[in-house]
Amino acid sequence: MELVRDISLIVHFIGLALIIGPFIVQMRAHSGHFFGWVLTGASIQLVTGLLLTGLAEMRLADDPDMAVNHAKIAVKTVIALVIFIVALVAYRKQKKLTSGDNERSLLPLLHTAGALAVANTVIAVVWSGVVR
């Protein structure tokens, strides 16, 4: 079970990198935003986050004194869903643009997805994941 958790966590971090990487690299870019990567990263984050939550629930099921912090999981899941929706909207808008259109209008969506991913990372590190 630990191997599944470790692999899921690694894939979860790769999903995070696919969101934050383009955000940092393209903060000032006027065009060529990689929303496909951000959308892929958001999808990976949602799936692996839910998988990691299920694995944590299974691991702590035998200990009546400890439980997964459901408030933290709820907040992180809502943020991850917002990131996914923002990335999906941006990806679709980018696909509809013609070659002469300015992609700069999509920059706020990239900033939103990136900032929320950073906020979700801070929550993951600072907020305790286990309740006693």
DSSP file (Angstrom, degrees, kcal/mol; ACC not computed):
  #  RESIDUE AA STRUCTURE BP1 BP2  ACC     N-H-->O    O-->H-N    N-H-->O    O-->H-N    TCO  KAPPA ALPHA  PHI   PSI    X-CA   Y-CA   Z-CA
    1    1 A M     >        0   0    0      0, 0.0     4,-2.1     0, 0.0     5,-0.1   0.000 360.0 360.0 360.0 -35.5    0.0    0.0    0.0
    2    2 A E  H  >  +     0   0    0      1,-0.2     4,-2.8     2,-0.2     5,-0.2   0.854 360.0  55.9 -64.8 -33.9    2.9    2.4    0.7
    3    3 A L  H  > S+     0   0    0      2,-0.2     4,-2.5     1,-0.2     5,-0.2   0.913 107.4  48.5 -64.7 -41.8    4.2    1.9   -2.8
    4    4 A V  H  > S+     0   0    0      2,-0.2     4,-2.4     1,-0.2    -2,-0.2   0.907 112.8  48.9 -63.1 -42.0    0.9    3.0   -4.3
    5    5 A R  H  X S+     0   0    0     -4,-2.1     4,-2.5     2,-0.2    -2,-0.2   0.925 111.7  48.6 -62.7 -45.7    0.9    6.0   -2.0
    6    6 A D  H  X S+     0   0    0     -4,-2.8     4,-2.1     2,-0.2    -2,-0.2   0.913 113.4  46.1 -63.3 -43.3    4.4    6.9   -2.9
    7    7 A I  H  X S+     0   0    0     -4,-2.5     4,-2.5     2,-0.2    -1,-0.2   0.912 113.2  50.4 -65.5 -41.8    3.7    6.6   -6.7
    8    8 A S  H  X S+     0   0    0     -4,-2.4     4,-2.3    -5,-0.2    -2,-0.2   0.897 110.2  50.2 -62.3 -40.5    0.5    8.6   -6.3
    9    9 A L  H  X S+     0   0    0     -4,-2.5     4,-2.2     2,-0.2    -1,-0.2   0.894 110.0  50.0 -66.1 -40.4    2.4   11.3   -4.4
   10   10 A I  H  X S+     0   0    0     -4,-2.1     4,-2.0     2,-0.2    -2,-0.2   0.932 112.7  46.3 -62.9 -46.0    5.1   11.5   -7.1
   11   11 A V  H  X S+     0   0    0     -4,-2.5     4,-2.3     1,-0.2    -2,-0.2   0.873 109.6  55.7 -64.6 -36.5    2.4   11.8   -9.8
   12   12 A H  H  X S+     0   0    0     -4,-2.3     4,-2.0     1,-0.2    -1,-0.2   0.912 107.7  48.6 -60.6 -43.6    0.6   14.4   -7.7
   13   13 A F  H  X S+     0   0    0     -4,-2.2     4,-2.4     2,-0.2    -2,-0.2   0.865 108.3  53.8 -65.5 -36.5    3.8   16.5   -7.6
   14   14 A I  H  X S+     0   0    0     -4,-2.0     4,-1.9     2,-0.2    -2,-0.2   0.916 107.8  50.9 -63.5 -42.1    4.2   16.2  -11.3
   15   15 A G  H  X S+     0   0    0     -4,-2.3     4,-0.7     1,-0.2    -2,-0.2   0.898 109.3  50.9 -60.2 -40.8    0.7   17.5  -11.7
   16   16 A L  H >X S+     0   0    0     -4,-2.0     4,-2.8     1,-0.2     3,-0.9   0.909 108.4  51.7 -62.1 -42.9    1.6   20.4   -9.5
   17   17 A A  H 3X S+     0   0    0     -4,-2.4     4,-2.3     1,-0.3    -1,-0.2   0.850 103.4  58.8 -63.3 -34.2    4.7   21.1  -11.6
   18   18 A L  H 3< S+     0   0    0     -4,-1.9    -1,-0.3     2,-0.2    23,-0.2   0.701 114.4  37.7 -69.9 -18.3    2.5   21.2  -14.7
   19   19 A I  H <X S+     0   0    0     -3,-0.9     4,-1.3    -4,-0.7    -2,-0.2   0.872 123.0  37.5 -93.3 -52.5    0.5   24.0  -13.2
   20   20 A I  H  X S+     0   0    0     -4,-2.8     4,-2.6     2,-0.2     5,-0.3   0.842 109.8  62.7 -73.5 -33.2    3.1   26.1  -11.4
   21   21 A G  H  X S+     0   0    0     -4,-2.3     4,-2.7    -5,-0.3     5,-0.3   0.968 108.2  39.2 -57.7 -58.3    5.8   25.6  -14.1
   22   22 A P  H  > S+     0   0    0      0, 0.0     4,-2.5     0, 0.0    -1,-0.2   0.860 113.8  58.0 -60.7 -33.6    3.9   27.3  -16.9
   23   23 A F  H  < S+     0   0    0     -4,-1.3     4,-0.2     2,-0.2    -2,-0.2   0.945 112.6  38.2 -60.4 -48.2    2.6   29.9  -14.5
   24   24 A I  H >< S+     0   0    0     -4,-2.6     3,-0.8     1,-0.2     4,-0.2   0.926 119.3  46.8 -70.1 -44.6    6.1   31.0  -13.5
   25   25 A V  H 3< S+     0   0    0     -4,-2.7     3,-0.3    -5,-0.3    -2,-0.2   0.862 121.0  36.3 -66.8 -35.6    7.7   30.7  -16.9
   26   26 A Q  T >< S+     0   0    0     -4,-2.5     3,-0.7    -5,-0.3    -1,-0.2   0.125  75.0 117.4-109.4  21.7    4.9   32.6  -18.7
   27   27 A M  T <  S+     0   0    0     -3,-0.8    -1,-0.2     1,-0.3    -2,-0.1   0.856  92.4  27.1 -57.6 -35.7    3.9   35.2  -16.2
   28   28 A R  T 3  S+     0   0    0     -3,-0.3    -1,-0.3    -4,-0.2    -2,-0.1   0.344  92.6 121.4-110.4   5.5    5.0   38.0  -18.6
   29   29 A A    <   -     0   0    0     -3,-0.7     3,-0.1     1,-0.1    -3,-0.1  -0.410  50.0-154.5 -70.4 146.5    4.5   36.3  -21.9
   30   30 A H  S    S+     0   0    0      1,-0.2    73,-0.3    -2,-0.1     2,-0.3   0.606  73.2   0.5 -95.3 -15.3    2.1   37.9  -24.3
   31   31 A S  S    S+     0   0    0     72,-0.1    -1,-0.2     1,-0.1    71,-0.0  -0.957  97.5  62.9-159.5 173.9    1.3   34.7  -26.2
   32   32 A G        +     0   0    0     -2,-0.3     2,-0.1     1,-0.2    -1,-0.1   0.801  59.2 178.1  73.8  30.5    1.9   31.0  -26.4
   33   33 A H        -     0   0    0      1,-0.1     2,-1.3    -3,-0.1     3,-0.3  -0.418  30.4-131.5 -67.8 141.6    0.5   30.1  -23.0
   34   34 A F     >  +     0   0    0      1,-0.2     4,-1.7    -2,-0.1     3,-0.4  -0.516  46.2 151.9 -94.8  65.9    0.6   26.4  -22.3
   35   35 A F  H  >  +     0   0    0     -2,-1.3     4,-2.8     1,-0.2     5,-0.2   0.762  68.4  64.7 -70.2 -23.5   -3.0   25.9  -21.1
   36   36 A G  H  > S+     0   0    0     -3,-0.3     4,-2.2     2,-0.2    -1,-0.2   0.907 104.7  45.6 -62.2 -40.6   -2.9   22.3  -22.2
   37   37 A W  H  > S+     0   0    0     -3,-0.4     4,-3.0     2,-0.2    -2,-0.2   0.920 112.8  49.7 -66.9 -43.8   -0.2   21.6  -19.7
   38   38 A V  H  X S+     0   0    0     -4,-1.7     4,-2.6     2,-0.2    -2,-0.2   0.912 111.9  48.5 -62.6 -42.4   -2.1   23.5  -17.0
   39   39 A L  H  X S+     0   0    0     -4,-2.8     4,-2.2    48,-0.2    -1,-0.2   0.908 112.3  48.7 -64.5 -42.0   -5.3   21.5  -17.8
   40   40 A T  H  X S+     0   0    0     -4,-2.2     4,-2.5    -5,-0.2    -2,-0.2   0.929 112.5  48.7 -61.8 -45.8   -3.4   18.2  -17.7
   41   41 A G  H  X S+     0   0    0     -4,-3.0     4,-2.6   -23,-0.2    -2,-0.2   0.891 110.4  50.9 -61.7 -40.8   -1.8   19.2  -14.4
   42   42 A A  H  X S+     0   0    0     -4,-2.6     4,-2.2     2,-0.2    -1,-0.2   0.895 110.8  49.0 -65.0 -39.4   -5.1   20.2  -12.9
   43   43 A S  H  X S+     0   0    0     -4,-2.2     4,-2.3     2,-0.2     5,-0.2   0.928 112.4  47.7 -64.3 -45.1   -6.7   16.9  -14.0
   44   44 A I  H  X S+     0   0    0     -4,-2.5     4,-2.7     1,-0.2     5,-0.4   0.910 110.4  52.7 -62.1 -42.7   -3.8   14.9  -12.5
   45   45 A Q  H  X S+     0   0    0     -4,-2.6     4,-2.1     1,-0.2     5,-0.2   0.911 110.3  47.4 -60.7 -44.0   -4.0   16.9   -9.2
   46   46 A L  H  X S+     0   0    0     -4,-2.2     4,-2.1     2,-0.2     5,-0.2   0.953 116.1  42.6 -62.8 -50.2   -7.7   16.2   -8.8
   47   47 A V  H  X S+     0   0    0     -4,-2.3     4,-2.2     1,-0.2    -2,-0.2   0.947 119.5  41.4 -65.3 -49.5   -7.4   12.4   -9.5
   48   48 A T  H  X S+     0   0    0     -4,-2.7     4,-2.9    -5,-0.2    -1,-0.2   0.839 111.8  56.8 -71.4 -30.5   -4.3   11.8   -7.4
   49   49 A G  H  X S+     0   0    0     -4,-2.1     4,-2.0    -5,-0.4    -1,-0.2   0.925 110.1  44.2 -63.4 -43.9   -5.5   14.1   -4.6
   50   50 A L  H  X S+     0   0    0     -4,-2.1     4,-2.3    -5,-0.2    -2,-0.2   0.893 113.8  51.1 -67.0 -38.5   -8.7   12.1   -4.3
   51   51 A L  H  X S+     0   0    0     -4,-2.2     4,-2.5     2,-0.2    -2,-0.2   0.925 110.0  49.0 -62.6 -44.8   -6.7    8.8   -4.5
   52   52 A L  H  X S+     0   0    0     -4,-2.9     4,-2.2     2,-0.2    -1,-0.2   0.867 110.1  52.3 -63.8 -36.1   -4.3   10.0   -1.8
   53   53 A T  H  X S+     0   0    0     -4,-2.0     4,-2.5     2,-0.2    -1,-0.2   0.930 110.0  48.1 -64.8 -44.9   -7.2   11.0    0.4
   54   54 A G  H  X S+     0   0    0     -4,-2.3     4,-2.2     1,-0.2    -2,-0.2   0.904 111.7  49.9 -61.6 -41.4   -8.7    7.5    0.0
   55   55 A L  H  X S+     0   0    0     -4,-2.5     4,-2.3     2,-0.2    -1,-0.2   0.886 110.7  49.9 -64.6 -38.5   -5.4    5.9    0.8
   56   56 A A  H  X S+     0   0    0     -4,-2.2     4,-2.2     2,-0.2    -2,-0.2   0.897 109.1  52.0 -66.6 -39.6   -5.0    8.1    3.9
   57   57 A E  H  X S+     0   0    0     -4,-2.5     4,-0.7     1,-0.2    -2,-0.2   0.920 111.7  46.7 -60.9 -43.1   -8.5    7.1    5.0
   58   58 A M  H >< S+     0   0    0     -4,-2.2     3,-0.5     1,-0.2     4,-0.4   0.900 112.1  50.3 -65.3 -40.8   -7.6    3.5    4.7
   59   59 A R  H 3< S+     0   0    0     -4,-2.3     3,-0.4     1,-0.2    -1,-0.2   0.863 116.9  40.0 -67.1 -35.9   -4.3    3.9    6.5
   60   60 A L  H >< S+     0   0    0     -4,-2.2     3,-1.2     1,-0.2     6,-0.3   0.461  88.7  94.1 -93.5  -1.3   -6.0    5.7    9.5
   61   61 A A  T << S+     0   0    0     -4,-0.7    -1,-0.2    -3,-0.5    -2,-0.1   0.808  83.9  52.7 -61.8 -30.1   -9.1    3.5    9.6
   62   62 A D  T 3  S+     0   0    0     -3,-0.4    -1,-0.3    -4,-0.4    -2,-0.1   0.630  96.7  74.3 -81.3 -13.2   -7.6    1.2   12.2
   63   63 A D    X   -     0   0    0     -3,-1.2     3,-1.3     3,-0.2    -1,-0.1  -0.867  59.3-170.8-105.8 105.6   -6.7    4.0   14.6
   64   64 A P  T 3  S+     0   0    0      0, 0.0    -1,-0.1     0, 0.0    -3,-0.0   0.680  84.4  59.5 -69.3 -15.6   -9.8    5.4   16.3
   65   65 A D  T 3  S+     0   0    0     -5,-0.0     2,-0.4     1,-0.0    -2,-0.0   0.576 103.8  54.2 -88.7  -9.4   -7.8    8.4   17.7
   66   66 A M    <   +     0   0    0     -3,-1.3     2,-0.3    -6,-0.3    66,-0.2  -0.952  58.8 167.5-129.4 146.4   -6.7    9.8   14.4
   67   67 A A  E     -A  131   0A   0     64,-2.2    64,-3.5    -2,-0.4     2,-0.2  -0.979  42.1 -89.6-150.1 159.4   -8.6   10.8   11.3
   68   68 A V  E     -A  130   0A   0     -2,-0.3     2,-1.2    62,-0.2    62,-0.2  -0.486  45.9-112.0 -68.6 141.0   -8.1   12.7    8.0
   69   69 A N     >  -     0   0    0     60,-2.2     4,-2.0     1,-0.2     5,-0.2  -0.640  34.9-173.5 -77.1  96.9   -8.8   16.4    8.3
   70   70 A H  H  > S+     0   0    0     -2,-1.2     4,-2.4     1,-0.2    -1,-0.2   0.787  79.3  58.8 -68.6 -28.2  -11.9   16.6    6.2
   71   71 A A  H  > S+     0   0    0      2,-0.2     4,-2.3     1,-0.2    -1,-0.2   0.931 108.1  46.1 -64.4 -44.7  -12.1   20.4    6.3
   72   72 A K  H  > S+     0   0    0      1,-0.2     4,-2.7     2,-0.2     5,-0.2   0.927 112.9  49.7 -62.2 -45.2   -8.6   20.6    4.8
   73   73 A I  H  X S+     0   0    0     -4,-2.0     4,-2.4     1,-0.2    -2,-0.2   0.900 110.6  50.5 -62.0 -41.4   -9.5   18.1    2.1
   74   74 A A  H  X S+     0   0    0     -4,-2.4     4,-2.4     2,-0.2    -1,-0.2   0.928 112.0  46.5 -63.2 -46.0  -12.7   20.0    1.3
   75   75 A V  H  X S+     0   0    0     -4,-2.3     4,-2.3     1,-0.2    -2,-0.2   0.935 114.7  46.8 -62.7 -46.4  -10.9   23.3    0.9
   76   76 A K  H  X S+     0   0    0     -4,-2.7     4,-2.4     1,-0.2    -1,-0.2   0.871 112.1  50.8 -65.1 -36.9   -8.1   21.8   -1.2
   77   77 A T  H  X S+     0   0    0     -4,-2.4     4,-2.4    -5,-0.2    -1,-0.2   0.908 109.9  49.4 -67.8 -41.9  -10.6   19.9   -3.4
   78   78 A V  H  X S+     0   0    0     -4,-2.4     4,-2.2     2,-0.2    -2,-0.2   0.927 112.8  47.6 -62.6 -44.3  -12.7   23.1   -4.0
   79   79 A I  H  X S+     0   0    0     -4,-2.3     4,-2.5     1,-0.2    -2,-0.2   0.919 111.5  50.6 -62.8 -42.7   -9.5   25.0   -4.9
   80   80 A A  H  X S+     0   0    0     -4,-2.4     4,-2.4     1,-0.2    -1,-0.2   0.886 109.7  50.9 -62.9 -38.6   -8.4   22.2   -7.2
   81   81 A L  H  X S+     0   0    0     -4,-2.4     4,-2.6     2,-0.2    -1,-0.2   0.898 109.6  49.9 -65.0 -40.1  -11.8   22.2   -8.9
   82   82 A V  H  X S+     0   0    0     -4,-2.2     4,-2.8     2,-0.2     5,-0.2   0.918 110.4  50.4 -64.2 -42.9  -11.6   25.9   -9.5
   83   83 A I  H  X S+     0   0    0     -4,-2.5     4,-2.6     1,-0.2    -2,-0.2   0.928 111.3  49.1 -59.3 -45.1   -8.1   25.5  -11.0
   84   84 A F  H  X S+     0   0    0     -4,-2.4     4,-2.5     2,-0.2    -2,-0.2   0.924 112.7  46.8 -60.6 -45.9   -9.4   22.8  -13.3
   85   85 A I  H  X S+     0   0    0     -4,-2.6     4,-2.7     2,-0.2     5,-0.2   0.920 113.0  48.6 -64.5 -44.8  -12.4   24.9  -14.4
   86   86 A V  H  X S+     0   0    0     -4,-2.8     4,-2.6     1,-0.2    -1,-0.2   0.921 113.5  47.5 -60.7 -44.6  -10.2   28.0  -15.0
   87   87 A A  H  X S+     0   0    0     -4,-2.6     4,-2.6    -5,-0.2   -48,-0.2   0.893 112.2  49.7 -64.6 -39.5   -7.7   25.9  -17.0
   88   88 A L  H  X S+     0   0    0     -4,-2.5     4,-2.4    -5,-0.2    -2,-0.2   0.925 112.2  47.0 -65.4 -45.1  -10.5   24.3  -19.0
   89   89 A V  H  X S+     0   0    0     -4,-2.7     4,-2.6     2,-0.2    -2,-0.2   0.930 114.8  47.0 -61.7 -46.0  -12.1   27.7  -19.8
   90   90 A A  H  X S+     0   0    0     -4,-2.6     4,-2.6    -5,-0.2    -2,-0.2   0.904 111.3  51.1 -63.6 -41.9   -8.7   29.1  -20.8
   91   91 A Y  H  X S+     0   0    0     -4,-2.6     4,-2.0     2,-0.2    -1,-0.2   0.918 112.5  45.9 -62.4 -44.2   -7.8   26.1  -22.9
   92   92 A R  H  X S+     0   0    0     -4,-2.4     4,-1.4     2,-0.2    -2,-0.2   0.908 113.5  48.8 -66.4 -41.8  -11.1   26.3  -24.8
   93   93 A K  H  X S+     0   0    0     -4,-2.6     4,-0.9     1,-0.2    -2,-0.2   0.900 110.5  51.7 -63.8 -39.6  -10.7   30.1  -25.3
   94   94 A Q  H >< S+     0   0    0     -4,-2.6     3,-0.6     1,-0.2    -1,-0.2   0.893 107.3  52.5 -64.9 -39.3   -7.2   29.6  -26.6
   95   95 A K  H 3< S+     0   0    0     -4,-2.0    -1,-0.2     1,-0.2    -2,-0.2   0.812 107.8  52.6 -65.1 -30.1   -8.3   27.0  -29.1
   96   96 A K  H 3< S+     0   0    0     -4,-1.4    -1,-0.2    -3,-0.2    -2,-0.2   0.673  87.4 102.8 -81.0 -17.2  -11.0   29.4  -30.4
   97   97 A L    <<  -     0   0    0     -4,-0.9     2,-0.2    -3,-0.6     6,-0.0  -0.381  67.0-137.2 -67.4 141.5   -8.5   32.2  -31.0
   98   98 A T    >   -     0   0    0     -2,-0.1     3,-1.3     1,-0.1    -1,-0.1  -0.463  32.8 -95.5 -89.4 172.3   -7.4   32.8  -34.6
   99   99 A S  T 3  S+     0   0    0      1,-0.3    -1,-0.1    -2,-0.2    -2,-0.1   0.755 123.9  50.4 -63.0 -24.4   -3.7   33.5  -35.4
  100  100 A G  T 3  S+     0   0    0      2,-0.1    -1,-0.3     0, 0.0     2,-0.0   0.599  88.5 103.3 -89.7 -11.0   -4.3   37.2  -35.4
  101  101 A D  S <  S-     0   0    0     -3,-1.3     2,-0.6     1,-0.1    -4,-0.0  -0.342  76.5-114.2 -73.5 153.8   -6.0   37.4  -32.0
  102  102 A N    >   -     0   0    0      1,-0.1     3,-0.8   -71,-0.0   -71,-0.1  -0.778  17.8-163.8 -90.7 122.2   -4.2   38.6  -28.9
  103  103 A E  G >  S+     0   0    0     -2,-0.6     3,-2.3   -73,-0.3     4,-0.4   0.514  71.8  94.8 -80.3  -4.1   -3.7   35.9  -26.3
  104  104 A R  G >  S+     0   0    0      1,-0.3     3,-1.4     2,-0.2    -1,-0.2   0.794  72.4  67.3 -59.5 -26.9   -2.9   38.5  -23.7
  105  105 A S  G <  S+     0   0    0     -3,-0.8    -1,-0.3     1,-0.3     4,-0.2   0.704  95.4  57.7 -66.6 -17.3   -6.5   38.4  -22.6
  106  106 A L  G X> S+     0   0    0     -3,-2.3     4,-1.6     1,-0.2     3,-0.8   0.578  80.5  90.5 -86.8 -10.4   -5.9   34.9  -21.3
  107  107 A L  H <> S+     0   0    0     -3,-1.4     4,-2.5    -4,-0.4     5,-0.2   0.869  79.9  56.9 -57.6 -41.0   -3.1   36.0  -19.0
  108  108 A P  H 3> S+     0   0    0      0, 0.0     4,-2.4     0, 0.0    -1,-0.3   0.862 105.3  53.1 -59.8 -32.3   -5.5   36.6  -16.0
  109  109 A L  H <> S+     0   0    0     -3,-0.8     4,-2.5    -4,-0.2    -2,-0.2   0.901 108.8  48.5 -68.3 -39.5   -6.6   33.0  -16.3
  110  110 A L  H  X S+     0   0    0     -4,-1.6     4,-2.5     2,-0.2     5,-0.2   0.919 112.4  49.0 -63.4 -43.4   -3.1   31.7  -16.2
  111  111 A H  H  X S+     0   0    0     -4,-2.5     4,-2.7     2,-0.2     5,-0.2   0.889 110.9  50.7 -63.9 -39.3   -2.4   33.9  -13.1
  112  112 A T  H  X S+     0   0    0     -4,-2.4     4,-2.4    -5,-0.2     5,-0.2   0.949 112.5  45.0 -63.1 -49.6   -5.5   32.7  -11.4
  113  113 A A  H  X S+     0   0    0     -4,-2.5     4,-1.9     1,-0.2    -2,-0.2   0.925 117.0  45.8 -61.7 -44.5   -4.7   29.0  -11.9
  114  114 A G  H  X S+     0   0    0     -4,-2.5     4,-2.2     2,-0.2    -2,-0.2   0.920 113.1  48.0 -65.9 -44.9   -1.0   29.5  -10.9
  115  115 A A  H  X S+     0   0    0     -4,-2.7     4,-2.5     1,-0.2    -1,-0.2   0.894 112.4  49.4 -64.8 -39.4   -1.8   31.6   -7.8
  116  116 A L  H  X S+     0   0    0     -4,-2.4     4,-2.5    -5,-0.2    -1,-0.2   0.870 109.2  52.6 -67.9 -34.8   -4.5   29.1   -6.6
  117  117 A A  H  X S+     0   0    0     -4,-1.9     4,-1.9    -5,-0.2    -2,-0.2   0.902 110.4  47.6 -65.7 -39.9   -2.0   26.2   -7.1
  118  118 A V  H  X S+     0   0    0     -4,-2.2     4,-2.3     2,-0.2    -2,-0.2   0.921 112.2  50.0 -65.3 -42.7    0.5   28.0   -5.0
  119  119 A A  H  X S+     0   0    0     -4,-2.5     4,-2.4     1,-0.2    -2,-0.2   0.900 109.3  51.5 -61.9 -40.5   -2.2   28.7   -2.4
  120  120 A N  H  X S+     0   0    0     -4,-2.5     4,-2.2     1,-0.2    -1,-0.2   0.862 108.8  51.6 -64.8 -35.2   -3.1   25.0   -2.4
  121  121 A T  H  X S+     0   0    0     -4,-1.9     4,-1.8     2,-0.2    -2,-0.2   0.910 109.1  49.8 -66.2 -42.7    0.5   24.1   -1.9
  122  122 A V  H  X S+     0   0    0     -4,-2.3     4,-3.0     1,-0.2     5,-0.4   0.921 111.1  49.6 -62.3 -43.8    0.7   26.4    1.1
  123  123 A I  H  X S+     0   0    0     -4,-2.4     4,-1.9     1,-0.2    -1,-0.2   0.911 108.5  53.6 -60.6 -42.6   -2.4   24.9    2.6
  124  124 A A  H  < S+     0   0    0     -4,-2.2    -1,-0.2     1,-0.2    -2,-0.2   0.864 117.4  36.6 -60.9 -36.5   -1.0   21.4    2.0
  125  125 A V  H  < S+     0   0    0     -4,-1.8    -2,-0.2    -5,-0.1    -1,-0.2   0.895 124.2  36.6 -85.1 -41.8    2.2   22.2    3.9
  126  126 A V  H  < S+     0   0    0     -4,-3.0     2,-0.5    -5,-0.2    -3,-0.2   0.884 102.8  71.1 -84.1 -40.3    0.8   24.5    6.7
  127  127 A W  S  < S-     0   0    0     -4,-1.9    -1,-0.0    -5,-0.4     2,-0.0  -0.666  89.7-115.3 -85.2 125.4   -2.5   23.0    7.6
  128  128 A S        -     0   0    0     -2,-0.5   -56,-0.2     1,-0.1    -1,-0.1  -0.318  16.8-153.6 -62.0 137.3   -2.3   19.7    9.4
  129  129 A G  S    S+     0   0    0     -5,-0.1   -60,-2.2    -4,-0.1     2,-0.4   0.524  73.9  61.9 -90.8  -6.0   -3.7   16.8    7.5
  130  130 A V  E     -A   68   0A   0    -62,-0.2     2,-0.4   -61,-0.0   -62,-0.2  -0.965  65.8-153.6-126.7 137.6   -4.6   14.6   10.5
  131  131 A V  E      A   67   0A   0    -64,-3.5   -64,-2.2    -2,-0.4    -2,-0.0  -0.898 360.0 360.0-108.3 138.3   -7.0   15.3   13.3
  132  132 A R              0   0    0     -2,-0.4    -1,-0.1   -66,-0.2   -64,-0.1   0.378 360.0 360.0-105.4 360.0   -6.5   13.7   16.7
